[in-house]
C-alpha cells in the first residue's frame, strides 16, 4: 500500500525548487509534510513558508541524517538541486559532478523506498538536430551537460527503476519567485529589455522548448501522488510545446506584454564568447511524458501571460 507521510524537495531555495515545494505544500493532503533542503545558511529563508527547511550539502552528504530523522517514512524525493550555470560547471567540473550526480539522494531513496523524480536538462544533447526525443543520442558539449548525463546514468543504474525518473527540462520560465534567487531569469530579463528603449541583442540560432514552471509542478505532483508509478521509461524529455530561438522568445514576450519588438536585434551565438560551449539546437519532442501522465502542456503565450500578470 502506498502511504505518503513526507515528500522531500532538494534545492528548495532555488527557482524551480521554490515553485515545486510550494505547489506540493498547497496541493498535497495537509497531513503530508513537505521538507525542503537548502545548501547555504543564507538560503534558509528562501524556502517557502510551511515547508520544513533543512540545510544539506548534497555534494558531501552532510545534513542527510537530519533529513532521515525528519522524515523516516519518505514517499518521494524531487531532486531540483544542481549547479546549473554552465560557466560555473566549466570552471570546476569536479564540484559540478559532486553535486549534480546525486549519489546521496539515490542512497536515501533506496534506503527509505522513496520515489525519485530527478530534474535533468536538454543540455545532454549536442545541439546538432531539432526535436530530439528520448531515443536521440546524447553527446553533451559542456561540463554541465556531462554532469547531468552522468546523473541520469547513475540513477538508472543504481536506483529502484520501478519508481525513479529523470526529466530533461528545457529552459524554464514563469513568474518571479516569492524569494529572489540571485541569478538572472530569462523571462524577466527579456521583459526588462523589451520594455526599455535600448536595442537588445538575442541569439537567433539557439533553439529550445521553453517549459512553463507550473507545468513542471503539475508533472511532479502527478508522479508523487499516483497510487501506482505511472511511467514506463527511466528518462523523459520535458520541454514546452514550441521550439523557439532566444530571439523568437523575446519577440513573443514583447507581443504578449504589448511592447515594441523592434528593439530586438537578432545575432548569432558565435558572436559572443560565453567562456563555455553552448549547443545550438536542443529543442525536444516531449509528447511522451505529457501523454503518459494525461497532462496538456501550457501554450507559450498563455504561460507568458500568466507569468507577467500582476497579482
ABEGO torsion letter per residue (X at the ends): XBBBABBBBBGAABAAAAAAAAAAAAABBAABBBBBBBABAAAAAABBBGBBBBBBBAAAGBGAAAAAAABABBABBBBABBBABAAAAAABAAAAAAAABBAAAAAAAAAAGBBBBBBBBAAABAGABBGBBAABBBBBABAAAAAAAAAAAAAAAABBAAABBBBBBBBBBEBBBABBAGBBBAAAAAAAAAABABBBBBBAABBBBBBBAAAAAAAAAAAAABABBABABABBBBBBABBBBAAAAAAAAAAAAGBBAAABBBBBAAABBAGBBBBABABBBAAAAAAAAGBBBBBAAAAAAAAABBX
